[in-house]
Amino acid sequence: MPVMLGVTMLLGFVVAIVPVFPIEPYVIGMAATTHGWAIPIGLAAGLGQAAGKTVVLVGARGAVKAAWIQRFASRWSRPPTSSGRFIRRVSAGLDRPVWAAPIVFVAAGAGIPPLAIVVFYAAKTRMSWLLFFLVALAGRSIYFTAIALVPSLFLG
């Protein structure tokens, strides 16, 4: 079983960086076939996802400072829409240290707003990568453990 947990963690890491497919069906399938391993599977997926998103955060920090990317982004800016105003509020919240960790936690645990978007806005803030990792780890672990427990509701 340790190999299966390592594969789950590695898959979570890869999918966090290159979101080619959702990992949730994999987590549910693994939990359904390995009775009693739901919590370790959820923790392994959460650890992989948090590590992957932290790599994205660190990489994005360097990218958002590049002058050519800032010029490109300013050229494609649009007038505010309701979703644009929401994202602006999230971005402003991430700039405030008191709100940064709760926003990342909710994004990691509930997906509102999606962690895939929050990570890029967090890259423009002073939030440390370690704090981001720990908060994302907590949120993603809770999220994936809850998903991994779903089969036990039906399989008994």
N, C-alpha and C positions, 0 to 999 in steps of 0.2 A: 503493500500500500504506500510506502514512502515514495516510490517511483511515481505513482499516480499523483501524489500531492505535488511533487516536483514538476511534473508535466503540466498540471493545472496552474501552478505559479508561473511557469515559463509562458504558457499560452496567454494568461492574463497580462503578462508583461508585454508580449508582442502585440496583442490586440489593443492595448492601451496606446501604443505608439503608432501602429498602422491598423486603424479600425476597419478591417476587411469584412469581418462578420461579427455578430454579437456572441459573447461568451456565455450568456445566460442559458441557452439550450444545452451547451456542454455541461455546465454546472448542474443543471437539473438531471441530465442523463447520468452523470457520474454519481450523483447522490442517489438516484433510483436503483443503480446497479450495485452500489456498495452500502448496504444497510448499516446505519449507525455511524457513517463517516461524513454526515452532512456538515457538521461544524468545522472539522478540519478542512474540508473541501472549500467551504465559504471563506475561511481564513486564508487559505493558500491563494485563492482567486483574488481576494482583497489585497493581499501582499503584492502579488504580481502587478495588479492594476495600479496600486499606489506607487510602486517603484517605476513603472512605465510612465505614468503621468508626471512624476517628478523629473524624469529624464526629459520629457517634453517641456516642462517648465524651465529647466536649466537651459535647454537649447533655444527656447523662445526668448529667454532673457537676452541672449546675444543678438538674436535676429531683430527684436523690436528696437534696438538701439542703432541699427544700420540706417544710414541716411537714405539710401535708395528705397528701402522698404517704407520708410515714413513718407517719402514723396509719392510712392505708389498708392499707399493707403489714403493719403489726402486727395488724390485725384479721383478715387472711387467712392468718396464719402457721399452719402445720400441725405435728403431731408429726413427729419425724424418721423418715424412711424410709432405706433403703440409698442411694437416689439423693440424698436430702437430706443425708446424712452426707458423700457424695462432694462435693457442691456446697459444703458447709461447709468441707471440707478445702481445696478449690480457693480459696475465698474467703480462708481463713486464709493460704494460700500467697501469694496476691496481696498480702496485707498485709506480707509480708516482702520487702524489696527484693531479696534474693538469689534468691528464687524467682519474682518477678513476671515478669521477662523470659522465662525458660524456659517458664513456663506459657502466656504469650501466644504464644510461638513454636510450641509444640506444638499449641495450639488453632488457630493460623493455618495451620500446615503439615499437620496430621493430622486436625484436627477433633475431637479428644478432649481436653477437653470442647469443645463447639462454640464458635467464636469469637463467634457471635451472643449467647451467654449470658455468656461471659467478659468481653465489653466492658462489660456493665452492672456486674459485680462489680469490674472494674478502675476504673470510674468512682468508686467509693467509696474508692479508695486514693490514695496520694500519687504514684503513677507519673506521670511527665510525659507530656503528649500526644505530644511528639516521640519519646521512647523507645518509647511504644506504637506510633506510626506506623512507625518504623524496624524494630522487631521484627515487627510484623504484615506489613510490606512484604516482609521476607525470607521469612517463612513462607508467605505467600500466593503469592509469586512462584515459590517452589520447587514448591508444590502445583499451581498452574496450568500451569507449564512441564511438569511430569510428565504432567499430563492432556493437554496439547497434543501431547506426544510419542507418545501412544498410537496415533493413526492411522498414524504412520510404521512401527510394528511390523507392521501389516497391509498397508499399501500399498507398502512397499518403498522 
